[in-house]
């Protein structure tokens, strides 16, 4: 890996841990070649996944915790040595050279050299003895309460590997891609790091990137051909494209004009149509819809396997405002639903308060509202995918032999 890529990784790691910024919000470093940008992003992602175990390994060789800039150099280099398995000589020399160039780390260059050389010899065994990166308490606590300590540990372990890339294909499209695997739910799974834009069929719009879990809410609806459908909080458009491909008359609604541009771009590439509306889901008014898909804003705590920075950036104080917003959006969406219509409420969250509890509360607030129970087996999973109230509950520890899946919740509601 080049010095430039390592320095880019250092800047990104600082942005996450000190500035609490999500990696997706950081600007691209156009000074780097695309390959180096990808290497830097991969290194930061792996470092965040293994942060506590790496710190425990480093602590064995440190008298005291270094200042943040020096610690960042050590963490990234330790990840390269112990997780990626890079050549020790190149990693250590590069880390020392980078440290010497920065006033904040120059005095620690000698210590960095000594620690990393020892780590290169003994660190792999030490890392193997460490427990996986723990979830923050505001996520781990509710997970442990709902499913127990053993499930919590398996979820944390499932967050360590780089995740595969899942594709949703247009109906009738068959892709001949080496190393691709068809999942039981219908998604196509590719190895981590696959360059999607170089795949056959990309330019023709035959598929789009969409985690296997995120593809399931539309599948819960069954046949939507000819139905008038509202896709609320639609960006970046994966579910909109699923619905359009299934023959629905789709209105895609999102509050962000910038994010809606991505929906338009994705529809253009896939040569599909939908009515795009930039507006607030709490005030949207229209004739009743046959089907409503409400992918509500949430903590995204189920996506840490794809976004390890989330666990270091998000805070527990966000939970209550989000659950209140989800309740309000669900209540308003029900006013837009035609009698006998179907509404899917879904969140990419592990927290029951953003899933099961929302549905149970809605059933108490609205007379005649009921859940249409999901069939986990028919979806490609098993009966354990159905939660007690009839919704769909997925966790990252599902499918360990297939590469896992995002934590997700969805339920189908209807009323006369």
N, C-alpha and C positions, 0 to 999 in steps of 0.2 A: 504494500500500500504506500502511496506517495506521501511526502510531508504535507502537501496541500490537502489531501483527503483527511489526514489525521488532524490537522488544524481546523478544518471544517467540522469534524466530529467534536472537537473540543468546544467550539463555539456553540454547537447545537446542544451539547450536554449542559453547558452553562445556562443556556436559555431555558431549558426544562427545569433544572434543579434550583437555580437561583432566581430566575425571572418568572418561573411557573408559566411558561408558554408551551403550547402544544407544538409538536414537530411539524404538523401539517400547516401551521400558521407561519412558519419561518420561510423567508424568501430563499429561492434557489441561488446558489453561488455560481454565477455564470462564468467565473474564472476557471472552474473545474470542468473537465471533460465529463460527459454523462456517466461513463463507467466509474470515475472517481467519486462523483456525487452519490452513485448507488452504493459504493463501498463505504463511504462515510455514513450514510443513512443506516446501512446494515450494522456497522460497528456501534453506533449510538443505540440502536434498538436492542442489540444483544447486551450491551453494558447495562441498560436500564432493566432488562429482564433478570440480570444476575447481580444487581447492585449490592444487596446485603451479603450474599455469599462471597463476592469479590472483596468487599470491605473486611469480612472476617479473615480471609486469607492474607490480606495485606497487613492487618493488625498484628499478626504474629511477628512481623519484621519491623514494626514501628514502636518507638518509645512513647509517642504521643500522636494525636491526629494532626496531619499536616493542614496548612491553610488551604482554602478551597481550590485555588488554581493548581496547586501542586497535587492535591488529591485527585483532581480531574485527570491530570496526565497519568497518574498511577492507575486509576480505574480503567481508562481506555487501554493502556498497555497491558494491564493484567487480563483484560478481556481478550485481547488479541492472543496472548500467550496461552491462557487456560481454556478458553471457550472456542475460539476460532482455530487455535493450533498453529499459529504463524511461527516462522523461524525466529528463534530467540535473539540471534545476533542483530537482525534487521530491526526488530521491534524495539530492543533496548537502545540501540544507537539512535534511532529516530526519536524516541521519547526524550533522551538526554539532549539531543540537538534542539528539539522544540522548546524544551525547558530553558536552555541557555539563551534563546532568542527573546525571551519574555522577562521583563524586570521582576514581575511578580513571582516567577518560578526559578530564576537563574541561580539563586542561592541554594536551592534544593536539588540542583542537578546531580551533585555527587550522591546524595541520599537516594534519589530516583534510580541511579545506575546500580547502586549496591542492592537495593530492595528488589528490583526487577531481576537481577542476575540470580539472586537466591530463589525468587519465585519461579523462575524458569526451570529450576532443578527440582524443587519440592512442591510447587503449588498445585499441580494436577491432583496429587493425592489429597491435599488439604481441601480442594474444591469438592472432591467426591464425597467428603464427609459432611458437607454443609447442607442445611435444609434449603429448599427453594425460596426464592424471593416471596416474602409474605405480602398478602393483601393489606392495605390500610384498614384500620379497625372499623371504620364506618361501612366498609364493604364486607370484610371478613367476619365481623360480629353477626350481622343478620344471616350470612350464609351458614355460619356454624350453628346458629340457633335453629335455622330451618332444616338443614340437612346433616348436621353433625360435624365433628372435628375431622373425621376421616375423609369426608367429601371435600371439606375445605382444603385439606392438604393435597388431594388429587387435582383440584382445580388450580391451586398454586403451581403444582408441577406441570400442568398442561399449559401454563403461560410461558414456560421457559423456551421451547423451540420456536424458531421462526415459522410462522404459519404458512400453509400452502395458499395458492391462489385459486379461487373458485370462479367459474364462469356459468352464466345462464345463456343458453342458446335459444335462438328463435325456434318455434315449432317446426319440425321437419328437417332441421339442420343437423347434419352429422359431421363432426370435425375429426379429421385424421391428424392427431397431434401426438408425437412421441411422448411417452411418460405420462400421458393424460389418463385419468381414472374416472369412470362414471360412478358417482355416488348413489346409494340406495334412494335418495330423495330426488334424483334427477339432475343435479348439478354436475359439472365437469370439473375435476380437481387437477391442478398442475403443481409442480414442485415450487418451493419458495424461490423468489428471484427471477421467475420466468418473465421475459420481456413480452408483455401482452401485445403491444402494438406491432410486433414483428411476426405474430402468428398468422397463419393462413385464415382468411375469413374476417380479419379485423377491419380492413378497409371496406369490405362489402357490408359490414354491419351485421354479421351473422351471430354475434354474441356480445355480451358485456360482462364486466367484472362485478360479481355480487356474491357475498358470502352465502354459503348453503343455508344458513339459518335465516338470513334476510329474504331468501327466495320463497320461504314457506308460507308466509301470510297470504300471498295471492293464491297459492295452491289450496289453502283452506276454503277458498270461495267456490271452488269447482268451476262450472261453466258460467262464464260471464259474457259470452258472445251477445252483442246487441244491447247489453245492459248499460244504463247511464251510471257512470262511476265517478266518484270524487276521490282523488288521491291527495290527502291532506298532508302537509309537510313533505312535499314530493321530492325535493332535491336530495341527491343528484339525479334521480330519475329511474333507478333500477326497477322499482315496482310499477312505475308508470309504463315503462317499456314492456314489462310482463303483461300488464292489463291490455295495452294496445295490441300486443302480439296475439292475445287471446280473443281479439275481436270486440273489445269493449269500447264504448264511447266515453273516453276518459277526459276529465277535467283535472289538471294537475295544479294544485294550489300550494304556494310557498310565500312566506313573508319577505324573503330576501330576493331582491332583483338580481344581485350578483350570482347567487346560487341557482336562480332560475335560468340564467344563461347556460349553465352546465346542462340543465335538463334539455334545453333547446339544442345544444350541441350534440348530446347523446342521441336525441330523437333524429336529428339530421343524419348522423352517421349510420344509424340503424334503419333509416328510411321508414320511420313510423310517425304517426300523427297523434297529437293530443291538443286539447285546448289549454293554453298556459295562462294562469291567472296569478299575478303578484298581489297578495293580500293577506289579511290576518284571519287565521282559522277561527278566531273567537267572534268575528263579526261577519264572516262570509254569509251571504244570503243568495238563495237560488231556489228554483223549483225542486221538489223532493227528488233525491237520488235513489236508484235501486240498490246501489252498493256504495258504501263508504269505507275507505281504508285510512285509518288514523294511526300513522306511525309517529307517535307523540315524542316531543323533546324529552330527553331523560339524561341520567348520569352517564349513559353509555358504559356502565360498569361491566357489561357482558363482553365488551370488545377489547379487553386488555391484552388478549393474545395477539391482537393485531396492532394495538396502540399502547405499548407498555408505558409510554410517557403519561398516560391518563392517570395512573395510580399515583404519580408524583405531582400532578398539577391540580387535579380536582380536589375539592374539600367537602366535608360532611354538611357544611352550611348550605350547599346547593340542593340538598335532597328535598327539604320541605317546600321551597318555592316551586320546584319542578313538579312535585306530586300535586300541589294545588293547581298548577297550570294544566296538568294532565286531566284532572277532574273537570275543570272548566271546559276544556276542549272536548272532552267526551260528552258532557251534558249538551253543549251546543251542537255537536255533530248529530246527536240523536234527534234534534229538532229538524234536521235536514234530511232525515231518512224516511223514505216512503213506507207506508204500512206494509208489513211483511218483508221489508227489505233486510239486508244483512250489513252489519258493521263489524269490521275487524279492528280491534284495538291492539296495538303491539308496541313494545319497547325493547331496545337492545340492552336490557338491564338484568343483573342478577338479583336485584333487591325485590323482595315480595311486595313492598309498598308501591313499587312502580309496575306491578303486574297483578298477581293474584288478589292483593288487597284492594286495588282499584276496581276490579270487576265485582268483587263481593260487595263493596260499598255502593257501586252503581246499581246493583240489583235491588238494594234496599231503598235507594232514592227514587227509582222509576218503576211504577206499577206495570206489570205485564212484560217487563224485560226479562229475557232468559238467554242462557248460553246454549249454543248448539255445540255439543261435545265434539272434540276433535278425535280422530282415529289415528293414533300414532303409528300403528302397523301399516295402514293404508298410505301414510306419508312416506314410508320407507324406514321407519324406526321401530319402536316397540311400545307396548302398553304403558311403560313407565313415563313416556313423554307427555301423557295426559295428567294435568294437575287436578286436585280434588274437585274444583269448581267446574271442570270441563275444558279448561284452556290448555294451551301448548306450552310446556316448560322445557327449555333446553339449557344445558350447562356445558362449559368448556371441557369437562372431563369425559363427555360422551365421545364415542368413537376414538379411543386412544390409538387404535391400530390404523386408523384412516387419516389421522392428523388433526382430530378434534373439530370443534364447531363453536361458533360464538355463543355466549350466553344470551338467551332470547326468551321473550314471553309474547304470546298472542292468544286472543280469544275472539270467537265469532258470536256476536250478539244479534238478537232479533226480537221484534215485538209486533203484536197485531196492530 
